[in-house]
Amino acid sequence: MAPLIRPLSATTPRWPSRWAAADPGRLAALIPPLTDELMIAGRAAWQVLAGAAAGASLRGRLHCAVAPYDVSYLVASWDSARQFP
């Protein structure tokens, strides 16, 4: 039986880290047929985020990427990369 949660490892697909890369251009480029095929929910909301973040200096962090029962879930955050006084 496969484990319910698989921690990040050298064999973890690279796509979770791409989602956490703080790259608004990647989110803006999502296309409905592909997101439907990959069952990625919330495409329109992701693209609104991309528009709001365009031109911002951001850094991304991947907190968790798991695949219980071969369904992938990830938790990532974006923060300002600017240093505030």
N, C-alpha and C positions, 0 to 999 in steps of 0.2 A: 504494500500500500504506500502511495506517495505521501510525503509529509504535508500537513495542512498549510504550513507557512515555510516559505523558502527565503532565507536571508540573502541579502546582496552578496554576490560572490563573483569570481572571475568568469563564471559561466552565465551570469544573469544577462539577459539581453540588454543592449545599450539604450533602447528607447526610453526607459525611465529617466536616465540621466539627461537625455535630450529634452524631456519635458521640464526638467528642473534647471535647464541651462539659462533661464531668464532671457530668452530670445523671442521678442514679440513677433518678429517676422515669420517664425515657424508657425505660431498660432494663427497669424493672419492668412497663411497659405493653406490652411486646412480646407479641404474640398468635401462637399456633402457625400459623393459616392464612396470616397475612401473612408470617411468617418463612419458611415453606415456599415460598410463592409467590416471594419474593425470594431464595430460596436462601441465607438467612443461617444459618450453622451455629452451634451452641452456645447456643441460646436459653436453656436451663435454666441453664447456667453464667453467662450474662450476668445472669440474674435473681438468682442467688445473689450475684453481685457487687453488684447493686443493693441487695439486702437488707443486705449487710455495710457498704455505703457510705452508707446512709440517714442523714441528719442530719449527715454529716461536711462540713466545709468543704474543698472540693476545687477544684483548677484543672486544666483539661485542656489537652493540647497535641497537635496533629496533627503527626506527624513526616513522614508520607509517605502519599500517596493516588495510586495508579497503576491503570491499566486496560489491561494487556497483553491483546491479543486480545479486548477488550471484556469482560473479567472483572475486576471491581473488587477491589482489595486496599487495606487501609489499616493503618497502624501509628499508634497513639495511646497516650498514657499519662495517668494521673491521679496527681497529687501532692497532698499536704496543702497547703492554702492558708494554714495557720497559720504564723506566724513563731516559730521555736524559739530560745530563748536560746543 
